[in-house]
């Protein structure tokens, strides 16, 4: 209150409700929602939420991997000509992409490294190039079109690659190894037997090659192991060990000379009659008890 009769004396109100509160008592800054148009702090607010989402996704992925184990085939065999290599599903689009002429062959470096580098480089630079505030996809025609085009291309290449793989299996009459294993396990369980083991043990009996020092075996190694495997136990073609139990040397010579079916080529002209007879006589000795 004022003292005396001087009307120019400054009046100070203490504890009056008309004095506005200035700032917070504890000194903490206002929340980011108090500032329209401003985003939250990247560290630690935004980054912590991203880490939490990443942890949830990682745990879900690990549970999925443990629940659905990846199918494992037999050990790699370079002599197995029937094997059709296939990458994991998330690389199928790139696998199919590399089959096209301008990104394969002498251009394979461009397809395997150049194009992916451009795509991933564009993805890395996208936040720096697309700096607009608009977040609705239909208001961002360029970015949205590129995203839709990329998703469509990856989906098409993946589906087309898998469809082509299935046609190859059907055309060559090949059953994937993990399917064979699953069928054998199912059949064993249906018969009430124990689940079979597909691991080769060290004491497993391997059929021996009879007269491996014979010169005919060197010819067989040069001509036949690509289809019948190095140990002659079969690969793309049937096993040759034990063929003497079912065929005579004359029958074997006839097959070598003129071929048999689509898998066995004719060696007439590429091998002499003497070599063919030598191989046939040696294979006729390959019997098993």
C-alpha positions in Angstrom: 0.0 0.0 0.0 1.1 3.6 -0.4 2.4 5.8 2.4 1.6 9.4 2.5 -0.3 11.4 -0.1 2.1 11.2 -3.0 0.1 9.6 -5.9 3.2 8.9 -7.9 4.6 6.5 -5.3 5.0 2.9 -6.8 2.6 0.4 -5.3 3.9 -3.2 -4.9 1.6 -6.1 -4.3 2.9 -9.0 -2.3 1.4 -12.4 -2.7 -1.3 -11.0 -5.1 -3.0 -13.4 -7.5 -2.5 -11.0 -10.3 1.3 -11.7 -10.4 1.7 -14.4 -13.1 3.8 -17.5 -12.5 7.0 -17.3 -14.4 8.5 -20.7 -15.3 8.5 -23.9 -13.3 9.5 -23.9 -9.7 11.9 -26.9 -10.1 13.6 -25.3 -13.1 12.9 -28.2 -15.6 12.1 -27.1 -19.2 8.6 -27.5 -20.6 7.7 -30.7 -22.5 8.2 -30.7 -26.3 4.4 -30.8 -26.8 4.3 -27.3 -25.4 6.0 -26.0 -28.6 3.8 -26.5 -31.7 5.8 -27.7 -34.7 8.7 -28.9 -32.6 9.7 -32.5 -32.3 11.0 -34.4 -29.3 14.7 -34.6 -28.5 16.6 -37.3 -30.5 18.7 -38.3 -27.5 17.5 -39.8 -25.3 13.7 -39.6 -26.0 13.4 -40.7 -29.6 16.5 -43.1 -29.5 15.2 -44.9 -26.4 11.9 -45.6 -28.1 13.6 -46.9 -31.2 15.8 -49.2 -29.1 12.8 -50.6 -27.3 11.0 -51.4 -30.6 14.2 -52.9 -32.0 14.5 -55.2 -29.0 11.0 -56.4 -29.3 11.5 -57.1 -33.1 14.8 -58.9 -32.4 13.2 -61.1 -29.7 10.3 -62.0 -32.0 12.7 -62.8 -34.8 14.8 -65.1 -32.5 11.7 -66.9 -31.3 10.7 -67.4 -35.0 14.1 -68.8 -35.9 14.1 -71.2 -33.0 10.5 -72.4 -33.7 11.1 -72.9 -37.4 14.6 -74.2 -37.9 16.2 -73.6 -41.3 16.2 -76.8 -43.5 19.7 -78.2 -43.8 20.6 -80.4 -46.8 23.4 -83.0 -47.1 27.0 -81.9 -47.0 28.1 -80.0 -50.1 29.2 -82.3 -53.0 30.8 -80.6 -56.0 30.3 -83.8 -58.0 26.5 -83.7 -57.6 25.4 -82.3 -60.9 21.7 -82.5 -60.0 22.0 -79.9 -57.2 20.3 -76.6 -57.9 21.8 -73.8 -55.8 19.4 -71.4 -54.2 20.0 -68.5 -51.8 17.9 -67.6 -48.8 14.5 -66.1 -49.5 15.6 -62.6 -48.8 18.2 -62.7 -51.6 15.9 -64.3 -54.2 15.1 -61.0 -55.8 18.9 -60.3 -56.3 19.5 -63.9 -57.4 16.8 -63.5 -60.1 18.0 -60.0 -61.0 21.5 -61.4 -61.8 20.1 -63.8 -64.4 19.3 -61.0 -66.8 21.9 -60.3 -69.6 22.9 -56.8 -68.8 23.8 -57.5 -65.1 25.4 -60.9 -65.6 28.3 -62.4 -67.5 30.8 -59.7 -68.2 28.5 -57.2 -66.5 28.2 -59.2 -63.3 30.2 -56.6 -61.3 27.6 -54.0 -62.2 24.8 -56.3 -61.2 26.3 -57.7 -58.0 27.9 -54.5 -56.7 27.0 -51.4 -58.8 23.2 -51.6 -58.8 22.9 -52.6 -55.1 25.3 -49.8 -54.1 23.2 -47.2 -56.0 20.0 -48.5 -54.3 21.4 -48.7 -50.8 23.1 -45.3 -51.3 19.8 -43.7 -52.4 18.2 -45.2 -49.3 20.9 -43.8 -47.1 20.7 -40.4 -48.7 16.9 -40.3 -48.7 16.5 -38.4 -45.3 18.9 -35.7 -46.5 17.3 -35.3 -50.0 13.6 -35.5 -48.9 13.5 -32.8 -46.3 9.9 -31.7 -46.7 7.6 -31.5 -43.7 4.8 -33.4 -45.4 4.4 -36.9 -44.1 1.3 -38.1 -45.9 2.4 -40.5 -48.7 -0.1 -39.2 -51.3 1.4 -35.7 -50.9 4.8 -37.0 -51.6 4.5 -38.5 -55.2 8.1 -39.0 -56.0 9.2 -40.7 -52.8 6.0 -42.8 -52.7 6.3 -43.8 -56.3 9.9 -45.0 -55.8 8.9 -46.9 -52.7 6.0 -48.7 -54.4 8.1 -49.4 -57.5 10.9 -50.9 -55.3 8.5 -53.1 -53.4 6.8 -54.3 -56.6 10.1 -55.1 -58.2 11.4 -57.1 -55.2 8.1 -59.0 -54.9 8.0 -59.8 -58.6 11.6 -61.0 -58.8 11.2 -63.1 -55.6 8.0 -64.8 -56.8 9.4 -65.4 -60.3 12.6 -66.8 -59.0 10.8 -69.3 -56.7 8.4 -70.3 -59.5 11.3 -70.9 -61.8 13.1 -73.1 -59.1 9.9 -75.2 -58.7 9.8 -75.7 -62.5 13.4 -76.8 -62.5 12.8 -79.4 -59.8 9.7 -80.7 -61.7 11.5 -80.8 -65.0 14.6 -82.7 -63.7 12.5 -84.9 -61.3 14.5 -83.7 -58.3 13.2 -83.8 -54.7 15.0 -81.3 -52.4 17.1 -83.0 -49.8 15.2 -81.6 -46.8 11.9 -82.9 -48.3 13.5 -86.3 -48.7 14.5 -86.3 -45.0 11.1 -85.1 -43.9 9.4 -87.9 -45.9 11.8 -90.5 -44.4 11.1 -89.3 -40.9 7.4 -89.3 -41.5 7.4 -92.8 -42.9 9.5 -94.1 -40.1 7.2 -92.6 -37.5 4.2 -94.1 -39.2 5.8 -97.5 -39.0 6.4 -97.0 -35.3 10.2 -96.9 -35.8 12.7 -94.4 -34.3 13.4 -91.2 -36.1 16.3 -91.9 -38.5 19.6 -90.1 -38.2 21.1 -88.6 -41.3 24.6 -87.9 -39.9 27.3 -90.1 -41.3 29.3 -91.8 -38.5 32.9 -92.6 -38.7 32.3 -96.3 -38.4 29.7 -96.4 -41.1 30.4 -99.1 -43.7 31.3 -97.6 -47.1 31.3 -100.0 -50.1 34.8 -100.5 -51.3 35.8 -100.1 -55.0 37.1 -103.4 -56.3 40.4 -103.3 -58.1 40.9 -99.6 -57.7 44.4 -99.9 -59.2 43.0 -101.0 -62.5 43.7 -98.5 -65.4 40.0 -98.6 -66.2 39.3 -96.8 -63.0 41.3 -93.8 -64.2 39.1 -93.5 -67.3 36.0 -93.8 -65.1 37.3 -91.0 -62.8 37.9 -88.7 -65.9 34.5 -89.4 -67.5 32.0 -90.5 -64.9 32.4 -88.9 -61.5 30.6 -85.7 -62.5 27.3 -87.7 -62.5 28.1 -90.8 -60.4 30.3 -89.1 -57.7 33.9 -89.6 -56.9 33.2 -92.6 -54.7 30.8 -94.1 -57.4 28.0 -94.1 -54.8 25.8 -92.0 -57.1 24.9 -88.3 -57.5 23.0 -87.1 -60.5 23.3 -90.6 -61.9 22.8 -93.9 -60.1 25.5 -95.6 -58.0 28.0 -97.7 -60.0 29.1 -99.8 -57.0 27.1 -103.0 -57.2 26.2 -102.6 -60.8 27.9 -106.0 -61.5 25.1 -107.7 -59.5 22.5 -106.7 -62.0 24.2 -106.2 -65.4 26.8 -108.1 -67.4 29.8 -106.5 -69.0 28.0 -106.6 -72.5 25.0 -104.8 -71.1 27.2 -102.2 -69.5 29.2 -101.7 -72.7 25.9 -101.2 -74.6 24.8 -98.5 -72.2 28.2 -96.7 -72.3 28.2 -96.8 -76.1 24.6 -95.7 -76.9 23.6 -94.1 -73.6 20.4 -94.6 -71.7 17.5 -92.3 -71.2 18.0 -88.5 -70.8 20.6 -88.8 -68.0 23.2 -91.1 -69.5 24.9 -89.7 -72.6 26.4 -91.9 -75.4 30.2 -92.2 -75.4 30.4 -93.6 -78.8 33.1 -91.5 -80.6 34.5 -89.9 -77.5 35.8 -93.2 -76.2 37.3 -96.0 -78.3 35.8 -99.5 -78.3 38.7 -100.8 -76.4 38.2 -98.2 -73.6 34.5 -98.9 -73.5 35.1 -102.7 -73.1 37.8 -102.0 -70.5 35.4 -99.9 -68.5 32.5 -102.4 -68.9 34.6 -105.3 -67.7 35.9 -103.4 -64.7 32.4 -102.2 -63.7 31.1 -105.8 -64.0 33.5 -106.7 -61.2 31.9 -104.1 -58.9 29.6 -106.4 -57.0 28.3 -106.3 -53.5 27.2 -109.1 -51.2 
